[in-house]
Amino acid sequence: IKDLIEVAQYMRTTGKLVGISSGLSWLAWALDINVAMISGFTWEFIEFDCEVRIINRSVCSGCWTWARFDRGDWNWCPQNKGNERQFECTKTITPEQVWQVLEMEYVADHQEMQR
């Protein structure tokens, strides 16, 4: 992939994006592409409405809501930096959980389209 135009073309072809709160998710949203967002450091009201949001609320999450982001710190985790719980908001979301949610959402969509 050479540039964002090519990325946008791929997104348009698939019609869906699975991502985190990043520029690619925002690009997909701007292109009116369905986004499934894996979220930990943000809560729903911080961002655009998306078709699917996967978040683990049983651990520390949503720090972009209540903490000031230090853009110079690539290990920014205001609540748990330097201990075993650092980045638990995203590390505790397993690939199996993501697949399960996607299967439920997209199978339901497919079944509804068949009616």
Secondary structure by P-SEA (a helix, b strand, c coil): cccaaaaaaaaaaaccccccccaaaaaaaaaccccccccccccccccccccbbbbbccccccccccccccccccccccccccccccccccccccaaaaaaaaaaaaaaaaaaaac
